[in-house]
């Protein structure tokens, strides 16, 4: 039995403008930093319903994802691969940023 393809949706369609602005700012930062560190180009995609960026060249970096949720409307989330040490390193370097130590960092939208 064939199933109809699920249409790709815009995950930020219902986001508040501050969250959309944070999405755009993160995208610009990720692209700029990837270029400056010779990690570019990045592949833009949707992963698990979230915006994601990953270097197209193998073994040059890790996927970054971003998201917003109406359950925590004043926070903007950045996710890293839970199999990497990135979140733990970020927690050590930036203790003022809310971080679960394994994959998620929460930033205030303000």
N, C-alpha and C positions, 0 to 999 in steps of 0.2 A: 504494500500500500504506500502510495506517495503522499507525503505531507507537503503542504504549502509552505514556502519559505516565509519566515518571520521577517517583516520589514524592519530595517534598521531605524531606530528612533533617535531623536535628539535628547540625550539624557539631561541636558541642562534647560530644556524647554520650560520647566516649572521652577527653575532656580530664581532666587531674587537677584537683582542686578549686581549687588556686591559680590555674590558668588560667581556670577558670569565674568565680572571684571577680574576676580582672582584667577579663574580658569585661564583667561587670556594672558594675564601677567605671568602665570606659571609657564604657559606654552612658550612665551617669548623668552623667559629666562632659560628654560630647558634648551631651546634651540641655540641661544647665544652661547651658553656654557658649553654645549656640545661642539660648537664651531671653534671656540677658543681652546678647547682641550683636545682637538683633533678626534673627537668621538662621533662627529656628524658624518653622514646624515642620520637623522632619526626617523623611524617609522611611526607615524601617528595612527592610532587605531582605537577601537573600543574593546576593552577587556572586562568581562564581568559587569557590563553596563556602565563602565567608567572610562573616562578619557585616559589613554595610555601612550607613552613614548618609549621607544626602545631603539638602541643603535642598530643599524642594518648590518654592520659588520660583526661577525661572531667574536665573542670574548672581548668586547671593547667597553662593556658597561652593562647595566641592569635596567630592567623595566621600571619606570616610574608611572604611577597612576594617581589620579586626583578624583575627588568626589565631594559632594555636599549632600546632606540629608536633612529633611525637615524635622526629624526627631531631635536634632542638635543644630538649630538654625544659625547660631552665631559662630559656628566653627566650619572650617574648610579643611579637608583631610588630604594628606599626601601619603601614598602607600608605596612601599618598596617590597622587593622579593623577600618573603619571610625566611628563605633559605640562606640569605646573605647576612652579613654582619652590619649592614648599613644603618638600620634603625638603632641598634645598640651604640654604634659609633656616634650617630647624631645625638643620642641621649647624653653621651659623655661630653660632646663638644658644645651642645646647646641645652643645658639642663632646664632653662626657662621655657622651652617648648614642650607642651604636653606630648608624651611619647609612650607608646605601650612597650617599647623595647624590642619588638619583634617585626613589626611591619607598618605601623600607623603613627603618623604625627599629626597633631591637630593645631591649626593656626586660627587665631581670632580673625574674623572678617573685618573688624575695625582696625 
